[in-house]
Amino acid sequence: MRIFWATLGLICVGLGMLGVILPLLPTVPFMLLAAFFFARSSERLHNWLLSHRQFGPAIVDWHERGAINPRVKRISTIAIIAVFSLSLAMGIKPLVLVIQALVLSCVLLFIWTRPNY
């Protein structure tokens, strides 16, 4: 089972790394999942991720306080608005736009109701 969890963790790290360069792929959720999987498989990998200069602080803050950096909240909001604007510009069907607006509104509500760190 440890190999299974470690493999899932490594996949999530890979997807998170892709999210650093691909604007619509989220990084932190994949790193949070990786930390979850590494906690069940490898203390060494878990400690590496928690002490990582770039990803560690966000994971620790989420784990300890459920907090999201205000800068990340703003960037997420801008990205969500950009994605929805692109959907509008592409002339997506109204039903799809309504569903997208509802889902994205829930995501924004979740993000902005988390404490700051």
Secondary structure, 3 states (H helix, E strand, C coil): CHHHHHHHHHHHHHHHHHHHHCCCCCCHHHHHHHHHHHHCCCHHHHHHHHCCCCCHHHHHHHHHHCCCCHHHHHHHHHHHHHHHHHHHHCCCCHHHHHHHHHHHHHHHHHHHHCCCC
